[in-house]
Amino acid sequence: NYGFMQTDTSDSSVSPASEGSGIIMSEDGYIITNAHVVEGATSLKVMTSDGETYEAQLVGSDTVTDLAVVKIDATGLTAAEFGSSEDLRVADKVMAIGNPGGHELSSSVTIGYVSALNRAIANNTTGYTMEYIQTDAAINPGNSGGALLNIRGEVIGINSNKIGGTTVEGMGYAIPISSASPIIADLMERQ
């Protein structure tokens, strides 16, 4: 599990402009996250759960599907194991991992169930409609880009957003990994 920080390089205090989460996809430092986590960044830092910090480079980003790939200069990382979101069923148990609220709460795990599959939601900014995994596992600001795991610990989704407010609870959404994989592969090929 990796945390992301966008930093404002014009300010020497290096306080994060925004924070999110990510998923290590390869031993050589490629990491998946959401496009909205890295959007507008002038610099990126990746912080591991053990406190190591790396400068990161944006490999590619797609605002329509809200997916991005970044790269850090590291080797021998433990990459996530990926499952298939095609095998999910409503009421399957899932875990969301990330940094809710920022790096102070890094590597937090919430547990819930798949509430719905193929939930079509339109992006307020782009108007593009995507189908998501809906879950009642708590997904909060800072969880964006983190992993949604099945009970075997395999990544089956990328935490993306939630419906918030005082009248709504337990409505988080993840991009299915089966939908995300070809887009991630395309972002990698473009570098």
C-alpha positions in Angstrom: 0.0 0.0 0.0 1.4 3.3 -1.0 0.3 6.9 -0.2 0.5 9.8 -2.6 1.1 13.4 -1.9 1.0 16.2 -4.4 3.3 19.0 -3.2 3.5 22.6 -4.2 7.2 23.2 -5.1 6.8 26.9 -4.9 6.4 26.5 -1.1 9.5 25.3 0.8 7.4 23.8 3.6 6.4 21.0 1.3 3.0 20.5 2.7 0.8 18.2 0.6 -1.7 19.9 -1.7 -3.7 16.6 -1.8 -3.3 13.0 -0.7 -4.5 9.6 -1.9 -3.6 6.0 -2.1 -2.2 3.6 -4.7 -1.5 0.0 -5.6 1.9 -1.4 -6.4 1.5 -3.2 -9.7 5.1 -4.3 -10.3 8.3 -5.0 -8.5 10.1 -2.2 -10.4 7.9 0.7 -9.0 4.8 1.1 -11.2 1.8 2.1 -9.1 -1.9 2.5 -10.0 -4.0 5.3 -8.6 -6.8 7.6 -9.6 -6.4 10.4 -12.0 -8.1 12.8 -9.6 -5.3 12.0 -7.0 -2.6 13.2 -9.3 -4.5 15.8 -11.3 -2.7 19.2 -11.6 0.3 18.0 -9.7 3.6 19.9 -10.1 5.4 17.1 -8.1 4.5 13.8 -6.7 5.8 11.9 -3.7 5.1 8.3 -2.7 5.2 7.3 0.9 5.4 3.6 1.8 3.6 2.2 4.8 7.0 1.9 6.5 7.6 5.6 6.1 10.0 5.5 3.1 9.4 8.4 0.7 10.2 8.5 -3.1 9.9 11.1 -5.8 7.4 9.9 -8.4 6.8 10.6 -12.1 3.5 10.5 -13.8 3.5 7.8 -16.5 0.0 8.4 -17.7 -3.5 9.6 -16.6 -7.0 9.3 -18.0 -9.5 11.7 -16.5 -12.4 10.1 -18.3 -11.9 6.8 -16.5 -10.2 8.3 -13.4 -7.2 6.1 -13.7 -3.5 6.9 -13.5 -0.1 5.2 -13.3 3.0 6.7 -11.6 6.5 5.3 -11.3 9.1 5.5 -8.5 12.7 4.6 -8.8 12.7 1.3 -6.7 13.2 -2.4 -7.3 12.3 -5.5 -5.4 8.9 -4.2 -4.3 6.1 -6.6 -3.4 3.5 -6.2 -6.1 -0.2 -6.7 -5.4 -1.9 -9.9 -6.5 -4.7 -9.2 -8.9 -8.0 -11.2 -9.1 -11.0 -10.9 -11.4 -13.9 -8.5 -10.7 -15.8 -10.7 -13.1 -16.1 -13.4 -10.4 -17.7 -11.1 -7.8 -21.2 -11.6 -6.6 -23.4 -9.3 -4.5 -22.8 -10.0 -0.8 -19.2 -11.1 -1.3 -17.0 -9.8 1.5 -14.4 -7.1 0.5 -11.8 -5.0 2.1 -10.8 -1.4 1.2 -7.2 -0.4 2.0 -5.9 3.2 1.9 -5.2 6.4 3.7 -8.5 7.8 4.8 -8.0 11.4 5.6 -4.3 11.3 4.8 -1.0 9.6 5.7 -1.6 9.9 9.4 -4.1 7.0 9.0 -2.1 5.1 6.4 -2.8 1.5 5.6 -6.3 1.5 7.2 -8.5 -1.4 6.4 -12.3 -1.3 6.3 -14.4 -4.4 5.7 -17.8 -4.6 4.0 -19.7 -6.3 1.3 -20.3 -5.9 -2.4 -23.6 -4.0 -2.4 -24.1 -4.0 -6.1 -22.3 -4.8 -9.3 -22.2 -2.8 -12.6 -23.6 0.3 -10.9 -23.7 3.0 -13.6 -22.7 6.4 -12.4 -22.0 9.5 -14.5 -19.0 11.6 -13.7 -20.1 15.2 -12.8 -17.1 16.7 -14.6 -16.8 14.6 -17.8 -20.3 13.3 -18.1 -18.8 9.9 -18.9 -20.8 7.0 -17.3 -18.8 4.1 -15.8 -19.9 0.9 -14.1 -18.6 0.5 -10.6 -18.5 -2.0 -7.8 -20.7 -0.6 -5.0 -19.6 -1.5 -1.5 -20.5 -0.6 2.1 -16.8 -0.9 3.2 -16.0 2.7 4.3 -14.3 4.7 1.6 -13.2 8.2 2.6 -11.2 11.0 1.1 -7.6 9.7 0.9 -8.8 6.2 0.1 -8.9 7.1 -3.6 -6.6 5.0 -5.7 -6.3 2.3 -3.0 -7.2 -1.3 -3.4 -10.5 -3.1 -3.0 -9.6 -6.7 -2.2 -11.6 -9.9 -2.2 -11.3 -12.3 0.8 -8.2 -13.9 -0.8 -6.3 -10.6 -0.7 -6.5 -10.1 -4.5 -7.1 -6.6 -6.0 -10.6 -6.7 -7.6 -11.2 -2.9 -7.7 -9.7 0.5 -7.4 -11.4 2.7 -4.8 -12.6 5.8 -6.6 -15.4 7.7 -4.9 -18.3 7.7 -2.5 -21.7 9.3 -2.1 -21.4 11.6 0.9 -23.6 13.8 3.1 -25.6 13.5 6.2 -28.4 11.5 4.5 -26.2 8.8 3.0 -23.9 6.2 4.6 -22.0 3.2 3.2 -22.1 3.9 -0.5 -18.6 3.6 -1.8 -17.5 2.8 -5.3 -14.6 1.1 -6.9 -13.5 0.7 -10.5 -13.6 -3.0 -11.4 -10.1 -4.3 -12.1 -11.3 -6.2 -15.1 -12.4 -2.8 -16.6 -9.4 -0.9 -15.4 -6.7 -3.4 -16.7 -6.8 -2.6 -20.4 -6.8 1.2 -19.7 -3.8 0.8 -17.3 -2.0 -1.3 -20.0 -2.7 1.5 -22.5 -1.3 4.1 -20.2 1.8 2.1 -19.7 2.3 1.6 -23.5 2.1 5.4 -24.2 5.1 6.3 -22.0 
